[in-house]
Amino acid sequence: MNDRLVTVARFGDYMQAELARQLLDNEGITAFVMGQNVASVYGGVPAAVDVELQTPESQADRAREILESAKNQGAEDSEDEESEQDDLEESEDDFEEEDEDDFEEQE
């Protein structure tokens, strides 16, 4: 494979980039995380540097599609979790109101 590497995504930290690399690997796309060793150059102090995820140029478009799909799915999951949390909070409020009514009836 003589493809040159191209950057398909940038991340604020190594762990996010590594998770994306694993996702691509699971889909059969070779990917490399670049920039993960920058912090060690500064003695472990976090550096304000983008960590890049790179793939061979021939796989870049497919990699971007997979990452975008995962990002969209993550946003949907986040919205679902927020909705479930709202429902739970409403249920708790209803339960507390019922408890107050029961307490008042007992007095």
Buried (B, 14 or more C-beta within 10 A) or exposed (E): EEEEBBEBBBBEEBEBBBBBBEBBEEBEBBBBBBBBEBBEEEEEEEEEBBBBBBBBBBBBEBBBEBBEEBEEEEEEEEEEEEEEEEEEEEEEEEEEEEEEEEEEEEE
